[in-house]
């Protein structure tokens, strides 16, 4: 019996660039100590107050089927948060609660792409983007950026690459690069969408992790609210990665149709998890800053560790929980460097090639371990790179 072409071609074939991650996990399973700087998992965990709210809701009986669009309370809280941050009027009718940001990305592409439609995205990209587009029936098309422009897409590339496309997916603050798109870049994105009549899918899950500049939601730009679907999540802002609760924000008529999709796929999110998310959002900005503080601190530590040498250089680390490091001076690809670093130093990082070809010769470092361990690992990484480049660390 054959499986569908859609399901068997989600990954596109070949290596997905995550071999180093799997190798590190095998080493750990075999008892080898490995310092993991690979995935975006908070080291602080979900706060006890949120877990207590989740427990209270579950024990109070909110364990049955919840409303598919999301509880009214959580939809209202998400809408209020977005309205306050962007200045765009937003109500519960503009919000659909989803099982995490990944489900929101899939639902958004399913909503705006017919089978065979081209769906554009920016390279470097979060690893699931092309597969999500294929799973939704679309044809992924990368818009390749360059380290020379700090991985910000140019207006010309955006306009040319999106001709004939149905959608454009963007992510700022960006995973994997840590770049925050400038106002100029976001205006170019908006112009391309309007000129080529595209839906914009804006992945904003790192909107609370901005170290330089400001996060601008493209939905707030003139003429964009009616053609933008914003993907959000509690995972990064409130360290609720395993709780799987996110959302789509968009035009009310589009959200109403996507609710029909949810009815026939996920059938909603557990009520007690939604109650915990609502509790978390209502703790305000201070709670979000507490979650983001370790990454702000480690970003500064990263810049200090990189001073005084030229072998390892940082891409402007303006946001998110990662630093992207340029290791081309070693003469190695990102994949070669990551494998060699793991073998020699037992430090696991992600090759830039895991996130597309634009970041070849780079590695992504997740700032997700205690400060002292992080500084030690980064210092050893720099020394290793300097040795490979024939330089003095």
N, C-alpha and C positions, 0 to 999 in steps of 0.2 A: 504494500500500500504506500502511496506517495503522500507526502505532506505538501502543503501549499507553498508556492514560490515565495509568497510574502514572508512566511515564517522561516523558511530555510535560507533566505537571503538577507535577514535583518542585519547581520554583521558585515555583509559585503565580501566575505571571504578573506583568507589570509590572517596574519597576526593582527590583533587589535592594539599591540604595543604594551599590554599589561603583563607581559611575561616576567618582568623583573618583580612586580608585586607578588605574583604567584610563587616565584622562586623564593622570595623572602619568607612567605608564609610556610613554605615547605621546610625551610631551614628552622624556623621557630618550632614547628611541629616535631622536628628531629632533636630539639633541645639546644639549638644554637642561639645564643643571645643576639638579637638584631634590633638596632635602633630604627624604628619605623617613622619615616617622614613622607608617607605615601598618600593616604586618603584624608579627606577633610572631616575627621571625627574629633569633636572637642574632647580634651582631656579632663574637663571639669564635670562632665555628665549633666543630666537634667537636674535642675534644682529640686531640693526636697519639698519646697513649698508647692511646686507644680505637681510633683508626684503625690503629695498629700491631697491636693484638689482632685486629681485623677482617681485616687483611692476612694475619697469621699463620694464622688459621683457614682462610681461603680457600686459601692456598698449601698448607696441610696437608690439603686435600681435602674440607672441609666445604661443598661447593658443590652437592651433589645435593639430592634431596628431603629435607626435614627432617620430623620428626614433626609432624603437623597440629596437635595441641594445644600444641606448643612443646617444646623440648628439656626433659628432666627437670631439668637443671641450672638453666636460666633460670626455670622454673616454681617451683622450690624457692627460688631467690633472691628472686623477687618475693613469694612467700608469706611468707618470713622478714622481708622489709622491711615488709610490711603488718602482720604480727603485732607487730613491734617498735614500730611507730608508733601502732597503734590499741589494742593489748592484746586483740584478738580472735583466738582460735586460728584459724590459717589454714595449709593445706597445699597441696601442688601440685595436689591434686584440686579445689581451689577456684579454680584459675587457668587461663585460656586465653590464649595469646599471639596477638596480632592484628597485621595490618599497619598499625600506628599507632592512635591514639585514635579517629580518624574511623571506621575499620572496626569498632572496638569499639562505638561509638555505634549504628551501623547494625545490628550483630548483636544488641545488647541489645534494641533496639526490635522487631526481627523476632522475637525470642524471646518477648516478653511481650505483643505486640499482635496480635490477629487483624485481618484486613482490615476497615476501618471503625471500629475501636476509637478512642476519644478518647485522645490522649497529651498530657498537659499539660506546660508548660515555663514558666520564668520570663522575663519581658520586663523589662529588656534581656537579650539572649541572644547566644551565639556564632552567627555568621551562618548556619552550616549546619544548625542545629537543626530548623527547620520542614521543610526539604527532606529531611533524614534521616528524619523521621517519615513524610512522604508516601511516600518511597521504600520504606519498610518496610510500607506499606499502611495506616498509621494516619492519623488526622485530628488535625492539630496544634491545640492550644488554648493561647493565651498567658494567663498570669496577670500582668497589668500592675502593676508596682510604681511607686513615686513617688520623685522626688528628696527629697521632704519626709521620707521614712523611710530615706534613704541607700540606696534601691533594695533594701531588705530586705523580702521579702513578709510580709504580716501573717497572723496565724493565721486570721482570719475569711476573708480572700481565699483562702487555701490550701484551707480546708475546703469552702467553697462552690464554688470553681472545679473541684475534683477529684471532685465527686459524679458517679458514672457513668463516670469515666475508668478506663483500664486501667493507666496509668503516670504518673509524675511525674518530670521530668528537672530536676536542679538542678546548679549549678556554683559551687563555692566552693573557694579564692579565685576571684572572678568575672572572667571576660572578657565584657564590656568594661569594667566599672565599677571593678575593683580592690578591690571590697568583699569582706571576709571575713565570712561569715554568723556571727552571734552564736549562743551556746548557746541562747538563747531562740528565735531563728528556726529553728534546727535541730530543737529539740523540737517546734515547731509543725509543721514538715515531717513529722516522725515521727508526730505525732498524727493529721495528716490522712491519711497513708498507712494507718495502722492503722484509723482510723474508716471510711475509704472503701475498704478492702481493695485498696490499690494496690501495684504494684511501684514501687520507687524506683530510678531510674538516676542515680547520683552521679558527675558528671564532676569528677575530682580531679587533673587534669593539672598544676595549679599548686601542688600541696601543698608544694613546697619553697620557694615564693616567698611568704613571709608576713612582713610588716614590722611589723604591729601585731596584738595578740591572738594567737590560736592556731587552727590548723586542726583542726577536729573532723570526723572521718569519720562520717556518719550511720549507717554500718554498725555503729558501736560503741555506739549507743544501745540501750537495752533493747527487745527484740522486733523489731529491725530487720535483724539478720544474715540471717534467713531470707527477707526480702523485698527485699533490696538487691543491685543489681549495680553494682559500682564500676568506672569506666573510668579507666585510668591510662596513662601514656606515658613514654617516654624522651626525647621531643622537647624538653620545656621543662626538665626536671630535669638533663639531661646534654647539651643542645645537639645532639641527634641527630635534628633535624627531618627531614632527607632519608632517614634510614635506615629510617623507617616501621616502628617496633616499639612496640607497646603491649600492653594486656591488659584482660581482664575478670576481676574477682574476684566470686564469688558462691557460692550454695549448690552443693554438688558435683553434685546431680542436675540442676540447671539448666545448669551448665557442661558436663556430659556431653551434653546435648541440643544446646547451642550448638556443641560440637565437630562434631556432625553437619552443622550449617549450614556451618561452615568447610570441611569436606570437599567440599562441593558448591559452594563459592564461591571463597575465596582459596587453599585448599589449603596454608595455612601461611605461614611467614616463612622466608626464607633462613637456613640454619644458621650461616653465618659472621657474619651480622648478629646473630643471637641470641647467639652466643659473645661478640661484642663488647659486647652489652648486659649479659650476665652478668658480664663483666670489669668494666664500668663500675659496676654495682651493688655489686660487692664492693670498690670503692675507698672505700666508706663515705660518711659525712656530709660529710667535708671536701671531697670532689670536688663534691658537690652545692652546697655553700656557695660554692665557687670560681665555679661557673656563675651562681649567683644574685647574687653580690656586686655586679656592675655595676648591676643594677636596684635593689638596696637603696641604693646610692650615688646613683644618678640620681633616685630618689624623693626623697631628702633635698635634692638640688639643685633639684628641681621646687618643693618647698615654699619654699625660699629665694627662688627667682625670682618666686614669686607674692606674696611679702610686700609690704606697702605700697601695694596697689592693690585695688580691689573690682570691677573689670570682669570679670576672669576668675577664677573660683573653682573649687577642686578638690573633687570628690567625695572622701570619705575614702579615701585611697589606702593601703589596708591590705595589699594583696598583689598578685601577678601583675606583669607587665612593662609595664603601661600606667598612665597617669593619665587619668581622665575629667574633662574641664573643662567647666564651665557657662559658656556664652557668651551667655546670654539677655539680658544687659545691653546687648548690641550691637543688639538688636531683630531679629537674623537667626536663621534656622533653622540647624541644624548643617550641613546640606547647602549652604546659601547661603554660610555663613562659610567652609567648607572650600574651595569653589570660588574664592571671592574671595581667600583666603589663597594658594592655589596660583597664581593669576594674578598677584597683586601681589608676593609674596615668594618664590615657587617653593618653598614648604614644603607637603608633602603630609601631611594627617592624615585620619582617618576620621570622617565625620559620625556623630553619635549615632544618627541615623535608620537607619543601616546595620544596627543591632542591635535594631530594633524601635522602637515609638513612645514608650516610656517615657523614653528618653533624647533626645527631640527637644529642640533648643536646646543640645545638648552636642556635644563632639567627643572622640574617643579619640586619645590621643597614645601611640605606642609608644616606649619608652625604649631604643631599639636602635641608637644611634649613639654615637660617642666623646663623652666628657663635655663637652669644650670646644665641640664642634659642637652638642651637645644644648642646652647653656645658651644659646648664641648663637641657635639656632632658637627656643627658648622665649621668649627676651627679645624677639625680633622679632615673634613671635606675639602677645605681650601688648601690645606697642606698636601693632600693627595693630588689635587689638581695641579698645584705648583710643581710637584715632582714629575708628573706626567708631561708638563709643559717645559721642563728643564729649567724652571725658575726657582728663585729662593723665596719660600713662603714668608 
